[in-house]
Amino acid sequence: MKYELYTRVALAVDIAEHNFKKGDVATICEYFEPGKNPEPGVALEFFNTLGETVDVLFVPESFVEPLAADEIWHACHLAEVA
């Protein structure tokens, strides 16, 4: 699925090496055309609840899914996910 830049999305998978879990919300900030990996990629920017950047990751587009109207956000301490 092609998302517009700066769209908020949810992770569709856990990314344990960066302490992010399925459902964590991020913003798409860049697209990457397929290279060695046949799948397009996206740069995701993760923010804390104050809107400060926590991390930027480059992942395959299949790692994200759209947000849904029947979902709510959940705040957790970054130390809880480490």
DSSP file (Angstrom, degrees, kcal/mol; ACC not computed):
  #  RESIDUE AA STRUCTURE BP1 BP2  ACC     N-H-->O    O-->H-N    N-H-->O    O-->H-N    TCO  KAPPA ALPHA  PHI   PSI    X-CA   Y-CA   Z-CA
    1    1 A M              0   0    0      0, 0.0     2,-0.6     0, 0.0     0, 0.0   0.000 360.0 360.0 360.0 134.2    0.0    0.0    0.0
    2    2 A K        -     0   0    0      0, 0.0     2,-0.3     0, 0.0     0, 0.0  -0.811 360.0-165.5 -93.6 123.2    1.4    3.4   -0.9
    3    3 A Y        -     0   0    0     -2,-0.6     2,-0.2     4,-0.1     3,-0.1  -0.749  23.4-109.8-103.7 153.0    1.0    6.0    1.9
    4    4 A E    >   -     0   0    0     -2,-0.3     3,-1.3     1,-0.1    24,-0.2  -0.500  47.2 -89.3 -74.4 151.6    1.4    9.7    1.5
    5    5 A L  T 3  S+     0   0    0      1,-0.2    24,-0.2    -2,-0.2    -1,-0.1  -0.309 113.6  24.9 -57.9 146.1    4.5   11.3    3.1
    6    6 A Y  T 3  S+     0   0    0     22,-3.3     2,-0.4     1,-0.3    -1,-0.2   0.650  86.7 145.3  69.9  19.2    3.9   12.4    6.7
    7    7 A T    <   -     0   0    0     -3,-1.3    21,-2.4    21,-0.2     2,-0.4  -0.695  50.9-124.6 -82.0 136.3    1.1    9.8    7.2
    8    8 A R  E     +A   27   0A   0     -2,-0.4    59,-0.6    19,-0.2     2,-0.3  -0.684  39.8 170.5 -80.1 134.8    1.0    8.3   10.7
    9    9 A V  E     -AB  26  66A   0     17,-2.8    17,-2.6    -2,-0.4     2,-0.3  -0.862  28.5-121.2-136.8 169.3    1.1    4.5   10.6
   10   10 A A  E     -AB  25  65A   0     55,-2.8    55,-2.5    -2,-0.3     2,-0.2  -0.871  32.3-105.3-112.2 149.1    1.4    1.6   13.0
   11   11 A L  E     - B   0  64A   0     13,-2.2    12,-2.3    -2,-0.3    53,-0.3  -0.535  21.2-160.5 -68.6 137.2    4.1   -1.0   13.0
   12   12 A A  S    S+     0   0    0     51,-3.3     2,-0.3    -2,-0.2    52,-0.2   0.517  75.3  31.9 -93.4  -8.6    2.8   -4.3   11.7
   13   13 A V  S    S-     0   0    0     50,-0.7     2,-0.2     8,-0.1    10,-0.1  -0.942  88.0 -99.6-142.2 159.8    5.7   -6.3   13.3
   14   14 A D        -     0   0    0     -2,-0.3     2,-0.4     7,-0.2     7,-0.2  -0.603  21.5-160.9 -75.5 144.5    8.0   -6.1   16.3
   15   15 A I  B > > +E   20   0B   0      5,-2.8     3,-1.9    -2,-0.2     5,-1.8  -0.730  16.1 176.4-123.0  79.6   11.4   -4.6   15.8
   16   16 A A  G > 5S+     0   0    0     -2,-0.4     3,-1.4     1,-0.3    -1,-0.1   0.812  70.8  63.5 -59.0 -37.3   13.1   -6.0   18.9
   17   17 A E  G 3 5S+     0   0    0      1,-0.3    -1,-0.3    -3,-0.1    -3,-0.0   0.667 114.1  35.6 -66.7 -13.1   16.6   -4.8   18.1
   18   18 A H  G < 5S-     0   0    0     -3,-1.9    -1,-0.3     2,-0.2    -2,-0.2   0.273 113.4-116.0-117.9   7.3   15.2   -1.2   18.4
   19   19 A N  T < 5 +     0   0    0     -3,-1.4     2,-0.4    -4,-0.3    -3,-0.2   0.785  68.8 136.6  63.6  31.3   12.7   -1.9   21.2
   20   20 A F  B   < -E   15   0B   0     -5,-1.8    -5,-2.8    62,-0.1     2,-0.3  -0.873  37.4-154.6-107.8 145.0    9.6   -1.1   19.0
   21   21 A K    >   -     0   0    0     -2,-0.4     3,-2.6    -7,-0.2   -10,-0.3  -0.811  32.1 -81.4-118.9 156.3    6.5   -3.3   19.1
   22   22 A K  T 3  S+     0   0    0     -2,-0.3   -10,-0.2     1,-0.3    -8,-0.1  -0.283 118.5  31.1 -50.6 133.2    3.7   -4.1   16.7
   23   23 A G  T 3  S+     0   0    0    -12,-2.3    -1,-0.3     1,-0.4   -11,-0.1   0.164  81.6 137.2  98.2 -17.8    1.2   -1.2   17.0
   24   24 A D    <   -     0   0    0     -3,-2.6   -13,-2.2   -14,-0.1    -1,-0.4  -0.386  54.0-123.5 -61.5 141.3    3.7    1.5   17.8
   25   25 A V  E     +A   10   0A   0    -15,-0.2    22,-0.5    22,-0.1     2,-0.3  -0.701  38.2 162.0 -95.8 138.0    2.9    4.7   15.9
   26   26 A A  E     -A    9   0A   0    -17,-2.6   -17,-2.8    -2,-0.3     2,-0.4  -0.891  33.4-117.4-142.5 171.2    5.3    6.4   13.6
   27   27 A T  E     -AC   8  45A   0     18,-2.3    18,-2.8    -2,-0.3     2,-0.5  -0.962  24.3-125.0-117.3 131.6    5.3    8.9   10.7
   28   28 A I  E     + C   0  44A   0    -21,-2.4   -22,-3.3    -2,-0.4   -21,-0.2  -0.628  35.8 167.6 -73.3 122.1    6.5    8.1    7.2
   29   29 A C  E     +     0   0A   0     14,-2.9     2,-0.3    -2,-0.5    -1,-0.2   0.468  58.9  10.7-117.7  -4.3    9.1   10.7    6.4
   30   30 A E  E     - C   0  43A   0     13,-0.9    13,-2.3     2,-0.0     2,-0.3  -0.962  59.3-137.9-167.5 154.1   10.7    9.2    3.2
   31   31 A Y  E     - C   0  42A   0     -2,-0.3     2,-0.4    11,-0.2    11,-0.2  -0.880  12.9-159.6-115.2 150.8   10.3    6.5    0.5
   32   32 A F  E     - C   0  41A   0      9,-2.6     9,-2.4    -2,-0.3     3,-0.1  -0.998  16.4-129.8-131.8 132.2   12.9    4.3   -1.0
   33   33 A E        -     0   0    0     -2,-0.4     6,-0.1     7,-0.2     9,-0.0  -0.396  44.9 -81.9 -73.7 154.8   12.7    2.5   -4.3
   34   34 A P        +     0   0    0      0, 0.0    -1,-0.1     0, 0.0     2,-0.1  -0.288  60.8 154.0 -57.0 140.0   13.6   -1.2   -4.3
   35   35 A G  S    S-     0   0    0      2,-1.3    -3,-0.0     4,-0.3     0, 0.0   0.133  75.2 -12.8-128.7-111.2   17.3   -1.9   -4.5
   36   36 A K  S    S+     0   0    0     -2,-0.1     0, 0.0     2,-0.0     0, 0.0   0.865 134.5  62.1 -65.2 -35.6   18.9   -5.1   -3.2
   37   37 A N  S    S-     0   0    0      2,-0.1    -2,-1.3     1,-0.1     4,-0.1  -0.807  84.3-142.8 -89.2 129.1   15.6   -5.8   -1.5
   38   38 A P  S    S+     0   0    0      0, 0.0    -1,-0.1     0, 0.0    -2,-0.0   0.615  78.3  83.2 -69.6  -9.4   12.8   -6.2   -4.1
   39   39 A E  S    S-     0   0    0     -6,-0.1    -4,-0.3     1,-0.1    -2,-0.1  -0.749  86.4-113.1 -97.1 139.6   10.3   -4.4   -1.8
   40   40 A P        -     0   0    0      0, 0.0    21,-2.7     0, 0.0    22,-0.3  -0.294  36.1-145.6 -60.9 155.0   10.0   -0.6   -1.5
   41   41 A G  E     -CD  32  60A   0     -9,-2.4    -9,-2.6    19,-0.3     2,-0.3  -0.803   9.6-153.3-123.1 165.7   11.1    0.8    1.8
   42   42 A V  E     -CD  31  59A   0     17,-2.9    17,-2.6    -2,-0.3     2,-0.5  -0.968  16.6-130.0-134.9 151.4   10.1    3.7    4.1
   43   43 A A  E     -CD  30  58A   0    -13,-2.3   -14,-2.9    -2,-0.3   -13,-0.9  -0.910  28.0-159.5 -97.0 127.1   11.8    5.8    6.7
   44   44 A L  E     -CD  28  57A   0     13,-3.3    13,-2.3    -2,-0.5     2,-0.5  -0.924   5.7-155.5-111.2 130.4    9.8    6.0    9.9
   45   45 A E  E     -CD  27  56A   0    -18,-2.8   -18,-2.3    -2,-0.5     2,-0.4  -0.921  10.1-156.7-105.2 126.2   10.2    8.7   12.5
   46   46 A F  E     - D   0  55A   0      9,-3.1     8,-3.6    -2,-0.5     9,-1.2  -0.849   9.8-166.5-104.0 137.0    9.1    7.8   16.0
   47   47 A F  E     - D   0  53A   0    -22,-0.5     6,-0.2    -2,-0.4   -22,-0.1  -0.862  17.4-127.0-120.1 151.9    8.1   10.5   18.5
   48   48 A N    >   -     0   0    0      4,-2.4     3,-1.9    -2,-0.3     6,-0.1  -0.309  48.6 -87.3 -82.2-178.9    7.6   10.5   22.2
   49   49 A T  T 3  S+     0   0    0      1,-0.3    -1,-0.1     2,-0.1    26,-0.0   0.624 128.7  58.2 -70.4 -10.4    4.3   11.9   23.6
   50   50 A L  T 3  S-     0   0    0      2,-0.1    -1,-0.3     0, 0.0     3,-0.1   0.421 120.3-106.5 -94.4  -0.2    5.8   15.4   23.6
   51   51 A G  S <  S+     0   0    0     -3,-1.9     2,-0.3     1,-0.3    -2,-0.1   0.603  73.5 139.9  87.6  12.1    6.4   15.3   19.9
   52   52 A E        -     0   0    0      1,-0.1    -4,-2.4     2,-0.0    -1,-0.3  -0.716  60.4-104.5 -90.3 139.3   10.2   14.9   20.2
   53   53 A T  E     +D   47   0A   0     -2,-0.3    -6,-0.3    -6,-0.2     3,-0.1  -0.405  37.7 174.9 -64.3 131.0   12.0   12.5   17.8
   54   54 A V  E     -     0   0A   0     -8,-3.6     2,-0.3     1,-0.4    -7,-0.2   0.765  63.1 -21.7-102.0 -40.4   13.0    9.3   19.5
   55   55 A D  E     -D   46   0A   0     -9,-1.2    -9,-3.1     2,-0.0    -1,-0.4  -0.984  46.3-140.6-165.2 158.4   14.4    7.4   16.5
   56   56 A V  E     -D   45   0A   0     -2,-0.3     2,-0.3   -11,-0.2   -11,-0.2  -0.996  25.6-175.4-128.3 126.0   14.3    7.1   12.7
   57   57 A L  E     -D   44   0A   0    -13,-2.3   -13,-3.3    -2,-0.4     2,-0.6  -0.912  21.5-141.4-122.5 149.3   14.3    3.6   11.2
   58   58 A F  E     +D   43   0A   0     -2,-0.3   -15,-0.2   -15,-0.2    -2,-0.0  -0.954  37.8 159.6-109.1 118.1   14.4    2.4    7.6
   59   59 A V  E     -D   42   0A   0    -17,-2.6   -17,-2.9    -2,-0.6     2,-0.1  -0.895  45.7 -87.3-136.2 160.5   12.1   -0.6    7.0
   60   60 A P  E >   -D   41   0A   0      0, 0.0     3,-2.2     0, 0.0   -19,-0.3  -0.397  42.9-115.7 -63.6 149.3   10.4   -2.5    4.2
   61   61 A E  G >  S+     0   0    0    -21,-2.7     3,-1.6     1,-0.3   -20,-0.1   0.779 113.0  68.4 -59.8 -26.7    6.9   -1.0    3.4
   62   62 A S  G 3  S+     0   0    0    -22,-0.3    -1,-0.3     1,-0.3   -21,-0.1   0.607  84.1  73.4 -69.5  -9.8    5.3   -4.3    4.6
   63   63 A F  G <  S+     0   0    0     -3,-2.2   -51,-3.3   -51,-0.1   -50,-0.7   0.508  92.9  65.8 -80.1  -4.6    6.4   -3.5    8.2
   64   64 A V  E <   -B   11   0A   0     -3,-1.6   -53,-0.2   -53,-0.3   -42,-0.0  -0.849  58.0-174.9-120.3 155.8    3.7   -0.8    8.4
   65   65 A E  E     -B   10   0A   0    -55,-2.5   -55,-2.8    -2,-0.3   -42,-0.0  -0.966  34.3 -92.8-141.6 157.4   -0.1   -0.8    8.4
   66   66 A P  E     -B    9   0A   0      0, 0.0     2,-0.2     0, 0.0   -57,-0.2  -0.303  38.9-111.6 -69.9 154.4   -2.7    2.0    8.4
   67   67 A L        -     0   0    0    -59,-0.6     2,-0.3     2,-0.0   -59,-0.0  -0.535  34.0-142.8 -76.5 153.1   -4.2    3.3   11.6
   68   68 A A    >   -     0   0    0     -2,-0.2     3,-1.5     1,-0.1    -1,-0.0  -0.890  17.8-123.6-122.9 152.3   -7.8    2.5   12.2
   69   69 A A  T 3  S+     0   0    0     -2,-0.3    -1,-0.1     1,-0.3    -2,-0.0   0.719 109.6  59.1 -65.2 -22.0  -10.7    4.5   13.6
   70   70 A D  T 3  S+     0   0    0      2,-0.0     2,-0.3     0, 0.0    -1,-0.3   0.179  92.0  88.8 -96.0  19.5  -11.4    1.8   16.2
   71   71 A E    <   -     0   0    0     -3,-1.5     2,-0.3     0, 0.0    -4,-0.0  -0.838  57.5-159.2-112.6 152.5   -7.9    2.0   17.7
   72   72 A I        -     0   0    0     -2,-0.3     2,-0.2     2,-0.0    -2,-0.0  -0.929  23.4-111.5-124.9 155.7   -6.6    4.2   20.6
   73   73 A W        -     0   0    0     -2,-0.3     2,-0.4   -49,-0.0   -49,-0.1  -0.526  24.6-153.9 -82.8 152.3   -3.0    5.1   21.4
   74   74 A H        -     0   0    0     -2,-0.2     2,-0.4     2,-0.0    -2,-0.0  -0.995   6.5-144.1-128.7 125.6   -1.3    3.8   24.5
   75   75 A A        +     0   0    0     -2,-0.4     2,-0.3   -26,-0.0   -27,-0.0  -0.737  24.5 169.8 -90.2 136.2    1.6    5.7   26.2
   76   76 A C        -     0   0    0     -2,-0.4     2,-0.2     5,-0.0     5,-0.0  -0.972  38.8-100.4-139.1 156.1    4.4    3.7   27.8
   77   77 A H    >>  -     0   0    0     -2,-0.3     3,-1.6     1,-0.1     4,-0.7  -0.544  27.8-127.9 -74.8 139.6    7.7    4.7   29.2
   78   78 A L  H >> S+     0   0    0      1,-0.3     3,-0.8    -2,-0.2     4,-0.7   0.833 110.2  61.8 -57.6 -31.9   10.6    4.0   26.9
   79   79 A A  H 34 S+     0   0    0      1,-0.2     3,-0.3     2,-0.2    -1,-0.3   0.790  95.6  61.8 -64.2 -26.4   12.3    2.1   29.7
   80   80 A E  H <4 S+     0   0    0     -3,-1.6    -1,-0.2     1,-0.2    -2,-0.2   0.797 105.7  44.9 -69.7 -28.2    9.4   -0.4   29.7
   81   81 A V  H <<        0   0    0     -3,-0.8    -1,-0.2    -4,-0.7    -2,-0.2   0.564 360.0 360.0 -94.1  -8.8   10.2   -1.4   26.1
   82   82 A A     <        0   0    0     -4,-0.7    -1,-0.2    -3,-0.3    -2,-0.1   0.477 360.0 360.0 -79.4 360.0   13.9   -1.7   26.5
